[in-house]
Amino acid sequence: MGKRFTQEERDTVLLAIKNGTSVVDASNEFGVSTHTIYKWLKGQADNTGTSSLEISRLRRENAELKEIIGELSLEKKRAKKNTPGS
């Protein structure tokens, strides 16, 4: 039978994933199988049915999109500066 993890250990792993650590990285860092982590995440679904893993993925995607928006805004400002008559 596999190792039993305390609730504190589970919470630590799930918090790391919530903060953007991938399941594979958390598995390696904390010595927990990816299968076990996915089971914990499935059990952590909130009232809307959204899992911690999905929330984590959406947060990463949101950060990437914000970065793209920032880059595009800078490009637009530079283009505006370089346009004659501006």
Backbone as numpy.savetxt, mean C-alpha at the origin, in Angstrom:
# Nx Ny Nz CAx CAy CAz Cx Cy Cz
2.64 -29.03 12.66 1.79 -27.85 12.66 2.69 -26.61 12.66
2.25 -25.55 11.98 3.03 -24.34 11.86 3.06 -23.52 13.13
3.87 -22.49 13.08 4.02 -21.60 14.23 2.73 -20.83 14.49
2.41 -20.65 15.74 1.25 -19.84 16.12 1.74 -18.43 16.38
1.02 -17.45 15.88 1.40 -16.06 16.04 0.44 -15.38 17.01
1.00 -14.52 17.85 0.16 -13.77 18.78 -0.60 -12.69 18.01
-1.64 -12.17 18.64 -2.40 -11.09 18.01 -1.50 -9.88 17.76
-0.59 -9.63 18.68 0.34 -8.50 18.52 1.23 -8.69 17.28
1.71 -9.92 17.09 2.52 -10.21 15.90 1.71 -10.03 14.62
0.48 -10.51 14.64 -0.40 -10.34 13.48 -0.63 -8.86 13.19
-0.93 -8.11 14.24 -1.19 -6.68 14.07 0.03 -5.95 13.50
1.22 -6.34 13.94 2.45 -5.72 13.44 2.61 -5.97 11.95
2.39 -7.20 11.53 2.50 -7.56 10.11 1.45 -6.82 9.29
0.21 -6.82 9.76 -0.87 -6.18 9.02 -0.69 -4.66 8.96
-0.14 -4.07 10.01 0.13 -2.64 10.00 1.20 -2.30 8.97
2.22 -3.13 8.89 3.27 -2.90 7.89 2.68 -2.93 6.49
1.79 -3.87 6.24 1.15 -3.97 4.92 0.24 -2.78 4.68
-0.48 -2.39 5.71 -1.36 -1.22 5.59 -0.55 0.03 5.24
0.67 0.10 5.72 1.54 1.25 5.47 2.33 1.13 4.17
2.01 0.12 3.36 2.60 0.05 2.03 3.61 -1.06 1.79
3.95 -1.83 2.80 4.86 -2.95 2.60 4.13 -4.04 1.82
4.78 -4.62 0.83 4.13 -5.68 0.06 4.01 -6.94 0.92
3.09 -7.80 0.54 2.89 -9.05 1.28 4.17 -9.89 1.25
4.82 -9.94 0.10 6.06 -10.73 -0.03 7.14 -10.16 0.89
7.31 -8.83 0.90 8.32 -8.22 1.77 8.00 -8.46 3.24
6.72 -8.34 3.61 6.32 -8.59 5.00 6.56 -10.05 5.37
6.29 -10.94 4.43 6.53 -12.36 4.67 8.00 -12.62 4.98
8.87 -12.04 4.18 10.31 -12.22 4.40 10.77 -11.56 5.69
10.27 -10.35 5.95 10.72 -9.59 7.12 10.28 -10.22 8.43
9.05 -10.72 8.47 8.49 -11.21 9.73 8.47 -12.73 9.85
8.89 -13.43 8.79 8.92 -14.89 8.86 7.55 -15.54 8.88
6.61 -14.94 8.15 5.25 -15.46 8.07 5.00 -15.82 6.60
4.36 -16.93 6.34 4.10 -17.30 4.95 3.11 -16.32 4.32
3.23 -16.15 3.01 2.30 -15.26 2.31 0.87 -15.80 2.43
0.72 -17.11 2.42 -0.61 -17.71 2.57 -1.25 -17.28 3.89
-0.47 -17.33 4.96 -0.98 -16.93 6.28 -1.35 -15.46 6.29
-0.51 -14.62 5.69 -0.80 -13.19 5.66 -2.09 -12.93 4.90
-2.26 -13.59 3.75 -3.50 -13.40 2.98 -4.72 -13.85 3.78
-4.59 -14.91 4.58 -5.70 -15.34 5.44 -6.02 -14.26 6.47
-4.98 -13.67 7.07 -5.20 -12.61 8.05 -5.87 -11.41 7.40
-5.42 -11.07 6.20 -6.00 -9.93 5.49 -7.47 -10.18 5.16
-7.77 -11.39 4.75 -9.16 -11.73 4.43 -10.03 -11.58 5.67
-9.50 -11.94 6.81 -10.23 -11.82 8.07 -10.35 -10.39 8.56
-9.57 -9.49 7.97 -9.55 -8.09 8.38 -10.49 -7.22 7.55
-11.29 -7.80 6.67 -12.18 -6.99 5.81 -13.05 -6.11 6.70
-13.16 -4.84 6.30 -13.97 -3.93 7.10 -15.44 -4.05 6.72
-16.28 -3.20 7.27 -17.72 -3.28 7.05 -18.12 -3.09 5.59
-17.30 -2.42 4.82 -17.62 -2.19 3.41 -17.19 -3.38 2.56
-16.52 -4.35 3.16 -16.04 -5.50 2.41 -14.69 -5.28 1.78
-14.07 -4.13 2.05 -12.76 -3.82 1.49 -11.68 -4.37 2.41
-10.79 -5.18 1.88 -9.75 -5.78 2.70 -8.60 -4.80 2.92
-7.79 -5.08 3.90 -6.61 -4.26 4.18 -5.67 -4.26 2.98
-5.58 -5.38 2.30 -4.72 -5.48 1.13 -5.21 -4.54 0.03
-6.52 -4.50 -0.20 -7.08 -3.61 -1.21 -6.86 -2.15 -0.82
-7.05 -1.83 0.44 -6.82 -0.46 0.91 -5.36 -0.08 0.70
-4.46 -0.98 1.02 -3.03 -0.73 0.83 -2.71 -0.49 -0.64
-3.27 -1.32 -1.51 -3.05 -1.16 -2.94 -3.58 0.18 -3.43
-4.74 0.56 -2.95 -5.33 1.84 -3.35 -4.50 3.02 -2.84
-3.95 2.91 -1.65 -3.09 3.99 -1.13 -1.84 4.15 -1.98
-1.22 3.04 -2.36 -0.04 3.12 -3.23 -0.39 3.73 -4.58
-1.51 3.30 -5.13 -1.96 3.84 -6.42 -2.24 5.34 -6.30
-2.87 5.74 -5.21 -3.17 7.14 -4.98 -1.88 7.96 -4.90
-0.88 7.46 -4.20 0.40 8.17 -4.10 1.06 8.30 -5.47
1.00 7.23 -6.26 1.59 7.28 -7.61 0.87 8.31 -8.47
-0.45 8.35 -8.37 -1.22 9.31 -9.17 -0.94 10.75 -8.74
-0.79 10.97 -7.44 -0.45 12.32 -6.96 0.91 12.75 -7.50
1.85 11.82 -7.56 3.17 12.13 -8.10 3.08 12.50 -9.58
2.28 11.76 -10.32 2.10 12.06 -11.74 1.46 13.43 -11.92
0.46 13.74 -11.12 -0.20 15.05 -11.20 0.81 16.16 -10.93
1.66 15.97 -9.93 2.69 16.97 -9.62 3.64 17.18 -10.78
4.07 16.09 -11.39 4.98 16.19 -12.53 4.32 16.90 -13.70
3.07 16.58 -13.97 2.35 17.22 -15.07 2.12 18.71 -14.80
1.86 19.05 -13.55 1.68 20.46 -13.19 2.96 21.24 -13.43
4.10 20.65 -13.06 5.39 21.32 -13.30 5.66 21.48 -14.79
5.37 20.45 -15.56 5.56 20.53 -17.01 4.71 21.64 -17.60
3.49 21.75 -17.13 2.57 22.78 -17.63 3.10 24.18 -17.30
3.60 24.36 -16.08 4.16 25.66 -15.68 5.37 26.01 -16.53
6.25 25.03 -16.75 7.44 25.28 -17.58 7.05 25.63 -19.01
6.08 24.92 -19.56 5.64 25.17 -20.92 5.02 26.56 -21.03
4.30 26.96 -20.01 3.66 28.27 -20.00 4.72 29.37 -19.95
5.78 29.16 -19.16 6.88 30.14 -19.05 7.59 30.30 -20.38
7.75 29.21 -21.10 8.52 29.22 -22.35 7.69 29.63 -23.56
6.41 29.88 -23.37 5.55 30.29 -24.48 5.70 31.80 -24.68
6.01 32.23 -25.91 6.13 33.68 -26.18 4.80 34.38 -25.90
4.91 35.57 -25.31 3.74 36.36 -25.01 3.11 36.05 -23.67
3.74 35.19 -22.88 3.19 34.84 -21.57 3.70 35.77 -20.51
